Each structure stands twice: as C-alpha cells, then as structure tokens.
Amino acid sequence: MEDLQKKIGYQFNNKSLLSEALTHSSYANEHKSKHIKYNERLEFLGDAVLSIAVSDYIFKNCPELPEGELTKLRASLVCEKTLFEFAKSINLGEHLMLSKGERNNGGAQRPSILSDAFEALIAAIYIDGGMDAATKHIMNFIIPAIKNSKKKRLNDYKTALQEIIQKNPGEQLEYVLVGASGPDHDKHFVVEVHLNSNVIGKGGGRSKKEAEQQAAREALELMGY
C-alpha cells in the first residue's frame, strides 16, 4: 500500500479505507469473513464524487462547449474504458486483494474490476481527506485526458469544422477536388472546402483525405479557430 500511496501522491490517515478500496468481493467471499470489508459501497460513492468533480472542472474550463458537448465529454471521461486506462497507469491491479480463482482468471487486469476499484479509491480519499483531496487526485488523470482529447479533436480539422457549421441549420459544407498532379507514386491533390458554394479554405496533400484536412484547417484559421 505504501507503493500505491507514493504513486498517487496521497498518504492515508486511515489505512483501513485504502485496504477496503483495494479489496474485491471475491476475496471476502473466499475468506468467508463478515469482518472483511470490500469495495462495492465505496465504488458507489466514488462514482458520484468523480462525476461532480469532472462536471465542475469542464463547466469552468471548457466555456466553448454547449451542454450537449459537455455531457459527451464527461461521459467519455468517466466511462469504464477511460477509468480502466487510469487504473492501469498506476498499476492498480497489482495492489488489489482478489480471490485466488479471480486472480488466476486475470481479474487483476479485467476492465470492470479495475475501473470499479479506481472509483472506490476516489471514495476512500474523499472520506479520508475531503473533497479537495479527492478532486486533486482525480485531476491528476482528468486534465491530461482532456488535453489529449482536445489535441485529437484539433488534429481532425474536418470534424471540428463540421461541428461548428452544424450549429447553423441550413449551412452546407462540400469538399471539391480542384487539382491533381504528379506521377501515380507521388500524387499531389488540391481540395477546396465550400460553404454554400463559397470557398472558405484550400489545402493540398499526398492524398485526397490529407488535402481535405488541410482545407478544413485553413477554413478554421480564417474563421478564427
């Protein structure tokens, strides 16, 4: 447990909370003891703490996103797949107390078990140190994930442009190939992006898709994004 506390940068005052967060129900069932607490109740609380912390952060720090996009972003940050990646980044599976059968069956690397344990760990920190401590822990994972998400979105210029145009019903985007030159093994394509027949961007590339992305990028720049 000392190793895990160093990884997350939080020292528990009540170590039994950390022990409970790391204990899977299979371990308690295997030992047939009513005195062994396992992490399902903490997982319930951790889910709520995680949701409010993430909601508060993206509401304050993503003012450009409407309600629908905020909902999508939050869902992507608190889903099992993302929490599984967070848990793996601190090798949480190594610290879990599982039954022999569960461990032998790969339970320490199972997404559902790891994501649940990650939420339980959040709740344990919340109970032990309060909301500030829990939020600080959560943000160690959430902020890099949001930055990575924004980076991916910005690199997909076509999607970004489409999302902006969709806010105005009736507007139509079209990508038009206006040139192709060079031998087959080294082609260069030129594409224009039209908004209601007006050229709003132009780009080139070694494939039509690359040229379309560059045209969308130019359009975004001209629009001030």
N, C-alpha and C positions, 0 to 999 in steps of 0.2 A: 504493500500500500504506500510505502514511502516513495517508491519509484514513481508511482502514478501521481502522487501529490506534487512531486517535483515537475513532472511533465505538464500538469495543468496549472501550476503556479498558485496552488491554494493548499494551505495546511488546515486540516480539520481540527476544531476544538473537541468535537465529539466523534471519535473514530468509529463508533458503532454505526453511525449514519452512513459512513463510507462503506463499511462492511455490508450493511443492508442493501445499499445500492448495487453492490457487486455480486450479490447472492441471487442466483436463479432459482425458481421454484423447484426445479428438478433436484437441486442439492438438498433442499429442505425435505423433500419427499423421500429421497434416498436415505437420509438420516432419521426419518420418522420422528422428528422432534418438533413439538409445538413452540419451543423456545427460539428456534431459528427463524429470524425474520427474513423474508425475501422481497424482491424489489418491485412487485407489481403495483402496490399502493403508491410508492414513490414515483413510478413511471407515470401514473395518472396525474400527479401534481406537477411533475416536471414538464409534461406536455403543455399544461396551462401556463406555466412560468415562461417557457420557451416562446409560446405564441404571443404573449403580451410584450415580451422583450423585443422580439423581432418586429412586431407590429409598430411599436413605439419608435424603433430606430428607423425603419423605412419610411414611416409617416413624416418624420422630421428631416430625413436626409435624402429623400427622393421626391422633392416637391414637383418635379416634372411629370410624375406618373399619376394618371387618374385612378379612381377607386378600383376599377376592374383590373388594371395592371398591377396595382399594389396587392390585390388578392392573389393574382397569379404568382407574383414574386414571392410572397410569403409562403404560399403552398409549395413552391419549389425549394424553399429553404428549410422547411420543417418536415418534409416527406421522408419516408423510410430510407430511400436511396441516398439522400444527402446526409442524413444522420449516420447512416452506415459508414459513409466515407469519413465523416468527422471522427467516429469511433475508431476506425482503422488508423487514422493519423496519430492517435495516442496509444495504439496497440492495446485497446481496452479489452479485447478478447483474452489477452494473456492474464489479466487480473480477475477474470470472472470465476466465481465458485459455481461449478456445474457438477451434475452427477457424472459418474464415470461413463455411463452409457451416452449421455448427451455430449460429453467431450469427445468420446471416441467416434461419434457420428458427425463431428465437425461443428458442434454447437458454438464453439468459440469464434467461428467465422461466419455464422449464419446471420444474414442481414436483420431479420426480425429480432433476434436476441440482442445483437449489438446496438441496434437503434433504440430498443427499449431500455437497455442499460445506460445508454447515453442520456436519455431523458431522466432516468432515476438518479443519475449522478448530478444533474442540474438541480433536481428537487432536494437532494442531500445538501448541496452547497447553499441553496435557498434557506433551508431550515437552520443550518449551522451558522451562516453568516449574513443572511438577509438578502433583499432584492439587489442591492448594489453589487454584492459579491457574485451572485448568480448571473447578473447581467454582464459583468466584466468577463466572466468565464465564457458565456455564450458568444459575446462579441469577438473573442479571440478566433472563433470559427466563422461567424456570420459575416464580418466585414470583409475578409479576404474572398469569401464566396460571392458576395455582392459585387466586388471589384472584378472578379473573374467573369461573372455574368454580364456586367456592363461591357467588358472588353470583347466578349464573344458577340454581343449584340452590335457593337460598333464595327466589328470586322465584317459583319454581314450587312453591308450597306443597303442591299435591296430590301431586306426585311424591315430595316429601320425606316427607309423611305416609304415603304408601303404602309407601315403603321401610322406614319404622320399623315399621309394622304387620305387614309380611311376615316380620319376624324372629320373630313368634309365630304358628306354624301354627294354623289354625283360626279366627283372628280375621277378621271380615268388615267391610269398610267400605262404606257406602252414602250417596250424596248424595240428599237428598229436598227437592224444591221445596215450600215451605210457604206461599209467598205471591207474588203478582204484582200490581202496582198501577200506575196512571198510563196516559196515552194511549199509543197504539202507537209514537209517535215519541220517547217519553220514559218507557219502562217501567222499573220498579224491581222486581227479583227478590230473594226471600229464600230461602236454602237452609240446611238443616241437614245436618251430617255425622253419621252414626250409626255407632257401633262396636257390633256385636252388638245392634242395636236401641236402644242408649243414645245420647242426644245428647251429643256431645263438642265441638261447635262450631257456630256460626251466623254467617252472613255475608250481606251484601247487595251488589247491584251492578246495573249497567245491562244486564247480560246474565247468562244462567244460568252461563256459564263464570266470569265475574268473581265472581259470588256464591259459587260453589263454591270458588274460590281463597281468598276471604275467610273462608269457613267453615273451610277447612283451616288457614289461618293462625291463627285463633283456637284451634283444636284443638292446634296445635303449641305455642302460647304456654301453654295450660293444662297441657300435658304437660311444660313446662319447656324447650322447644327454642327 
